[in-house]
Amino acid sequence: DGNTFYLKNTGSAALALKMSIGSTPTNTSSVDLSKVFVQITRTDTTATQTFSLDSLTTSSAAGGLALTDNLLSSSTGTAYKLSVSMAADAFTGSNASIGAIDFVFSGAAVIN
């Protein structure tokens, strides 16, 4: 189902949102980050997108990957759900861990 969080736009313009990971996660288990997936769902529109940890990390320098729905101006808070999964062949061995994952959201004003 995912963990719920909220994004709030206190400005007067709608925002086109982007998501990235601010710095490379700790990965002492050599997990293939292209096979670890972050699913984000906007709860009011049910728009769902899936990104790999690798793509979110490498897109950081360019500002991130675009989310489907704009965040409306003066919103009281829009709910999202986030969940993470990985492919069965993302690592070898009996266990693995990835840490220090900092999700970054940014927005640019939408000009009509």
C-alpha positions as CSV (number, residue, x, y, z in Angstrom):
1,D,0.0,0.0,0.0
2,G,2.9,2.4,0.7
3,N,3.7,5.2,3.1
4,T,1.6,8.3,2.9
5,F,3.2,11.8,2.8
6,Y,2.0,15.2,1.7
7,L,3.3,18.0,-0.6
8,K,1.9,21.5,-0.1
9,N,2.1,24.4,-2.6
10,T,1.8,27.7,-0.8
11,G,2.4,29.8,-3.9
12,S,0.1,31.3,-6.5
13,A,1.1,29.2,-9.5
14,A,0.7,25.5,-10.2
15,L,3.9,23.5,-10.0
16,A,5.3,20.9,-12.4
17,L,6.9,18.5,-10.0
18,K,10.1,16.5,-10.3
19,M,11.5,13.8,-8.0
20,S,15.1,12.6,-7.5
21,I,17.5,11.2,-4.9
22,G,19.9,13.9,-3.6
23,S,23.0,11.7,-3.2
24,T,24.0,8.1,-4.0
25,P,22.5,5.7,-1.4
26,T,24.8,3.5,0.7
27,N,24.9,0.2,-1.0
28,T,27.4,-2.1,0.7
29,S,25.6,-5.2,-0.6
30,S,26.2,-4.2,-4.3
31,V,22.5,-4.2,-5.0
32,D,21.7,-3.4,-8.7
33,L,19.9,-0.1,-8.2
34,S,18.4,-0.3,-11.7
35,K,16.4,-3.2,-10.3
36,V,15.1,-1.4,-7.2
37,F,11.8,0.4,-7.9
38,V,10.1,3.3,-6.2
39,Q,6.4,3.6,-6.9
40,I,4.7,6.9,-6.2
41,T,0.9,7.3,-6.3
42,R,-1.0,10.6,-6.0
43,T,-4.0,9.5,-4.0
44,D,-6.6,12.0,-5.3
45,T,-6.0,11.2,-9.0
46,T,-4.6,7.7,-8.5
47,A,-1.8,8.6,-11.0
48,T,1.0,6.1,-10.4
49,Q,4.6,6.2,-11.6
50,T,7.5,3.8,-11.1
51,F,11.1,4.8,-11.2
52,S,14.3,2.8,-10.5
53,L,16.6,4.0,-7.7
54,D,19.3,4.3,-10.3
55,S,17.3,6.6,-12.6
56,L,16.3,8.8,-9.6
57,T,19.9,9.1,-8.5
58,T,21.4,9.8,-12.0
59,S,18.6,12.4,-12.8
60,S,19.5,14.5,-9.8
61,A,21.9,16.7,-11.7
62,A,19.2,17.5,-14.2
63,G,16.6,18.3,-11.6
64,G,15.0,14.9,-11.3
65,L,12.3,13.0,-13.2
66,A,8.9,14.6,-14.0
67,L,5.8,13.5,-12.1
68,T,2.6,13.2,-14.1
69,D,0.3,15.6,-12.3
70,N,1.0,19.3,-11.4
71,L,0.6,20.4,-7.8
72,L,-2.1,23.1,-7.8
73,S,-1.6,26.5,-6.4
74,S,-2.4,27.2,-2.8
75,S,-3.1,23.5,-2.1
76,T,-3.8,22.5,1.4
77,G,-1.6,19.5,1.0
78,T,-1.8,16.7,-1.6
79,A,-1.4,13.1,-0.4
80,Y,1.0,10.7,-2.1
81,K,1.9,7.1,-1.3
82,L,5.4,5.8,-1.8
83,S,6.5,2.1,-1.8
84,V,9.7,0.4,-2.7
85,S,10.3,-3.1,-4.3
86,M,13.1,-4.9,-6.0
87,A,13.5,-7.6,-8.6
88,A,14.4,-11.1,-7.4
89,D,17.8,-10.8,-9.2
90,A,18.7,-7.4,-7.8
91,F,21.4,-8.9,-5.5
92,T,23.0,-12.3,-4.7
93,G,23.1,-13.8,-1.3
94,S,20.6,-14.2,1.5
95,N,20.1,-10.5,2.4
96,A,21.0,-7.0,1.4
97,S,20.5,-3.4,2.5
98,I,20.5,0.0,0.9
99,G,20.5,3.1,3.1
100,A,20.7,6.9,3.2
101,I,18.0,7.4,0.6
102,D,16.9,11.0,0.5
103,F,14.0,11.7,-1.8
104,V,14.0,15.3,-3.2
105,F,11.0,17.0,-4.7
106,S,11.2,20.2,-6.7
107,G,8.7,22.3,-8.5
108,A,8.7,24.8,-11.4
109,A,5.9,27.2,-12.0
110,V,3.6,26.2,-14.8
111,I,3.1,29.0,-17.3
112,N,-0.2,28.8,-19.2
